């Protein structure tokens, strides 16, 4: 599969430091492996390959990864490697509270330290649900040994009353209908069994599919891997191929620092925009780049968004699902369509360039993967806003917003917490109309903490009953990639550190202009200065544990929300073996 010709020697492998020497310590290593019933011939004189598995009984998107690990093992054995499965933190987006975003960096650390502390020569990363993809990739980049990403794959399509329904997107749509009284309780209960009818990640262009697709564009997966449905036999075969390929990558020493370059990163950003991907990717891409010692700014992503239209006709920007995307040709076909915006010379895990990987790609359904000249939406996948409400930036997804709010002025209705908002939002006496600007603060990386997906504030019941389904909403939190609406997110600096969002009062006029990339509050500077002098930081919520560590060291959204002591690509010494 690879055109690479240089090969490492057995003696140069990391695992040989543990297993090869004729000393007491290595004797003990070999002895303990045989304690598990292994023969010396099974693990000596061959690369040791880790399968980092984020399977869990409480991670429905990854419920099939225990079986996929077996397919990976077959591929590793076929290629002459020794597979070892290492369980890692499973971040099922739905079940983990208060948010998986807190634990993305935890998984990154765990991935890095598992690979460093054990006799591992290369790694297959089994993940896919939202934060697992960036977390594992960040850890693998920091460790910098050969690694390949094996995506969990999207769940199968489903239909409801003749229409395609997608996980997350239609949950939100149907919930609004239920709150408005348009769906009765018995029908609502039936809907629980719809939309999510198989293992796999969300079948919309939510954060999971966005991140795995970007990772493919950046060269970390086999071509076409990310769009294969989780329950398709092709997915099992792809997992086996990942296992086979990683062994060759070890012999070729094809580690991230050799193929993940600025060009690779730019390719990922271009793919992000063509996909109409999740706003969450803006945070994750900055963090991934940072682990490789590369700076990526929000403005760079905004510039790419203005050059690359949304051509993936997938919910929430379009009306198709990931299974349709697979049948249409998947990522290779989409990348082929945006070739002018790509660096085709970028090296990938195949040992070939991106251009070589997609050379034979064909779009089989241009209603799913559109021509650049016929985009899915007028709006871009991302717009970065600045102004006196967000001097560090904020983001919005124009392609999934109502165009009528692209330029809007309305009075603010402010909630200081998600709990306060949920307790009040559907009250009949709420002073609100369609033009009101809903603001939720203290939902950022420190304020929440962890920056949960609270940014898609619900439309009040009294407005839903009037037929309103969108309005301008602003927060320092995030939004699920499966959701939609005119939601301004990631307001930076966040309210909890004294950002301007903390100073907004009910009735202040808020001005949004997406075309001008601006977000401002119409409040005199003297008044803002007075409010700033009165502001007090919120009390520390956590006195111990990982969450305290996170709150003390997490960066803001425009810097990727990584931990400050994990930034950069400074080398970490290999562990001494005595």
Buried (B, 14 or more C-beta within 10 A) or exposed (E): EBEBEEEBEEEEBBBBBBBBEEEEEBEEBBEEBEEEEBEEEEBBBBBBBBBBBBBBEEBBBBBBBBEBBBBBBBBBBEBEBBBBBBBBBBBBBBEBEBBBBBBBBBBBBBBBBBBBEBBBBBBBBBBBBBBBBBBBBBBBBBBBBBBBBBBBBBBBBBEBEEEBBBBBBBBBBBBBBBBBEEBEEEBEEEBEEBBBBBBBBBBBBBBBBBBBBBBBBBBBBBBBBBBBBBBBEBBBEBBBBBBBBBBBBBBBBBBBBBBBBBBBBBBBBBBBBBBBBBBBBBBBBBBBBBBBEBEBBBEBBBBBBEEBBBBBBBBBBBBBBBBBBBBBBBBBBBBBBBBEBBBBEBBBBBBBBBBBBBEEBEBEBBEBBBEBEEBBBEBBBBBBBBBBBBBBBBBBBBBBBBEEBBEBBBBBBBBBBBEEBEEEBBEEEBEBBBEBBBBBBBBBBBBBBBBBBBBBBBBBBBBBEEEBBBBBBBBBBBBBBBBBBBBBBBBBBBBBBBBBBBBBEEEBEBBBBBEBBBBBBEBEEEEBEEBEEEEEEBEEEEEEEEBBBBBEEBBBBBBBBBBEEBBEBEEEEEEEEE
